[in-house]
């Protein structure tokens, strides 16, 4: 009798174990995991937005859709990750757009698409003419557009004072470093500054030793965190909006159930739309910190900013149109008329 009872208990335990194992296998099989790259460090505002997206999606789907997020560019730099996203070896990527794959991808860095945060949010919002063309371009590379994330206005920081900063036609004396991006060089050249291209990693020492007198390419946050000990002036030119974009491999997108697609897309767009308000808050925060660090912040008036913007557009947009195409620039102009 005892042996019979032990045998029945063993059989029952085995049945329960198999049942539990089957349940775990079924649960694992129904779970979808997406591999996600984030260019920025985990403390950055855009990386934090990605973590909110992850939390929202996983909670709403009750763990059915999991985002395996890798920050700090640990999977590779933005040029590599763009290619990986096209291939589908990375499902999603939140990063800068590399122009070498398609010159039109530099459209998010056209100078003076806007001069304030409200305008930036409208021009980069889903449904705008600019966004529709951008969406079409990335789709041609096998990618789904999932929002443009503003990160703050790019301005000019210098080690010396520029008393001619608001004079659009005067030839400037300060030598400014620009990145190896043609649109950025065109901005500075049209503002009548002499330019030099220097690797970002060498920029601090270049300004420190007088190889250059300043640079275009950084937000208030970047300048405070990395250059506050060397720069003396910060000019709020608001040349363009630093931004990252969320992209998803189209095949990975199409494999998702429709309800998961909506949940994921809505979470991404919510954070993208909210990023422009956040970028304004971050800019104001770090401009205040720059002033506390004894950097003189020169705030251009609305008239000065508009005068510079019109001058730069007049002297660069024709050249940029040859690089990016008429379709891109026509879309931009339509949005600016609204």
ChimeraX attribute file (.defattr): number of C-alpha atoms within 10 A of each C-alpha:
attribute: neighborCount
match mode: 1-to-1
recipient: residues
	/A:1	6
	/A:2	7
	/A:3	8
	/A:4	9
	/A:5	10
	/A:6	11
	/A:7	12
	/A:8	12
	/A:9	12
	/A:10	12
	/A:11	12
	/A:12	12
	/A:13	12
	/A:14	12
	/A:15	12
	/A:16	12
	/A:17	12
	/A:18	12
	/A:19	12
	/A:20	12
	/A:21	12
	/A:22	12
	/A:23	12
	/A:24	12
	/A:25	12
	/A:26	11
	/A:27	12
	/A:28	12
	/A:29	10
	/A:30	12
	/A:31	14
	/A:32	15
	/A:33	14
	/A:34	16
	/A:35	16
	/A:36	24
	/A:37	32
	/A:38	28
	/A:39	23
	/A:40	21
	/A:41	15
	/A:42	17
	/A:43	10
	/A:44	14
	/A:45	18
	/A:46	27
	/A:47	22
	/A:48	16
	/A:49	20
	/A:50	25
	/A:51	16
	/A:52	15
	/A:53	22
	/A:54	20
	/A:55	15
	/A:56	16
	/A:57	23
	/A:58	17
	/A:59	13
	/A:60	13
	/A:61	15
	/A:62	11
	/A:63	16
	/A:64	17
	/A:65	23
	/A:66	18
	/A:67	22
	/A:68	13
	/A:69	16
	/A:70	18
	/A:71	21
	/A:72	16
	/A:73	18
	/A:74	12
	/A:75	16
	/A:76	14
	/A:77	15
	/A:78	20
	/A:79	15
	/A:80	11
	/A:81	26
	/A:82	27
	/A:83	15
	/A:84	19
	/A:85	25
	/A:86	23
	/A:87	16
	/A:88	18
	/A:89	14
	/A:90	20
	/A:91	24
	/A:92	30
	/A:93	27
	/A:94	28
	/A:95	25
	/A:96	24
	/A:97	25
	/A:98	18
	/A:99	15
	/A:100	10
	/A:101	12
	/A:102	14
	/A:103	14
	/A:104	22
	/A:105	18
	/A:106	20
	/A:107	24
	/A:108	22
	/A:109	17
	/A:110	22
	/A:111	23
	/A:112	23
	/A:113	23
	/A:114	22
	/A:115	19
	/A:116	17
	/A:117	20
	/A:118	12
	/A:119	16
	/A:120	19
	/A:121	21
	/A:122	20
	/A:123	23
	/A:124	24
	/A:125	19
	/A:126	20
	/A:127	12
	/A:128	17
	/A:129	21
	/A:130	26
	/A:131	24
	/A:132	16
	/A:133	20
	/A:134	22
	/A:135	19
	/A:136	13
	/A:137	18
	/A:138	21
	/A:139	17
	/A:140	10
	/A:141	17
	/A:142	17
	/A:143	26
	/A:144	25
	/A:145	24
	/A:146	22
	/A:147	24
	/A:148	28
	/A:149	31
	/A:150	26
	/A:151	23
	/A:152	27
	/A:153	25
	/A:154	25
	/A:155	21
	/A:156	24
	/A:157	31
	/A:158	25
	/A:159	20
	/A:160	13
	/A:161	16
	/A:162	14
	/A:163	9
	/A:164	13
	/A:165	19
	/A:166	18
	/A:167	14
	/A:168	18
	/A:169	12
	/A:170	12
	/A:171	14
	/A:172	18
	/A:173	13
	/A:174	20
	/A:175	19
	/A:176	25
	/A:177	29
	/A:178	25
	/A:179	17
	/A:180	13
	/A:181	13
	/A:182	13
	/A:183	21
	/A:184	20
	/A:185	22
	/A:186	20
	/A:187	25
	/A:188	21
	/A:189	19
	/A:190	20
	/A:191	22
	/A:192	19
	/A:193	19
	/A:194	17
	/A:195	21
	/A:196	15
	/A:197	15
	/A:198	17
	/A:199	12
	/A:200	13
	/A:201	8
	/A:202	9
	/A:203	19
	/A:204	18
	/A:205	12
	/A:206	17
	/A:207	22
	/A:208	16
	/A:209	10
	/A:210	12
	/A:211	15
	/A:212	23
	/A:213	21
	/A:214	27
	/A:215	27
	/A:216	22
	/A:217	20
	/A:218	19
	/A:219	26
	/A:220	28
	/A:221	23
	/A:222	15
	/A:223	23
	/A:224	20
	/A:225	12
	/A:226	12
	/A:227	20
	/A:228	21
	/A:229	16
	/A:230	17
	/A:231	25
	/A:232	20
	/A:233	22
	/A:234	26
	/A:235	21
	/A:236	20
	/A:237	25
	/A:238	23
	/A:239	26
	/A:240	24
	/A:241	29
	/A:242	20
	/A:243	22
	/A:244	22
	/A:245	19
	/A:246	24
	/A:247	27
	/A:248	25
	/A:249	25
	/A:250	21
	/A:251	15
	/A:252	17
	/A:253	19
	/A:254	11
	/A:255	11
	/A:256	14
	/A:257	11
	/A:258	11
	/A:259	10
	/A:260	18
	/A:261	15
	/A:262	12
	/A:263	17
	/A:264	23
	/A:265	18
	/A:266	16
	/A:267	20
	/A:268	24
	/A:269	20
	/A:270	13
	/A:271	20
	/A:272	27
	/A:273	19
	/A:274	14
	/A:275	23
	/A:276	26
	/A:277	17
	/A:278	20
	/A:279	24
	/A:280	17
	/A:281	13
	/A:282	18
	/A:283	19
	/A:284	15
	/A:285	13
	/A:286	18
	/A:287	22
	/A:288	15
	/A:289	17
	/A:290	25
	/A:291	16
	/A:292	10
	/A:293	14
	/A:294	13
	/A:295	22
	/A:296	18
	/A:297	17
	/A:298	16
	/A:299	12
	/A:300	16
	/A:301	12
	/A:302	11
	/A:303	10
	/A:304	15
	/A:305	20
	/A:306	16
	/A:307	14
	/A:308	24
	/A:309	23
	/A:310	12
	/A:311	17
	/A:312	22
	/A:313	18
	/A:314	12
	/A:315	16
	/A:316	18
	/A:317	19
	/A:318	13
	/A:319	14
	/A:320	23
	/A:321	17
	/A:322	10
	/A:323	17
	/A:324	19
	/A:325	15
	/A:326	13
	/A:327	12
	/A:328	22
	/A:329	20
	/A:330	15
	/A:331	18
	/A:332	21
	/A:333	13
	/A:334	13
	/A:335	19
	/A:336	15
	/A:337	6
	/A:338	8
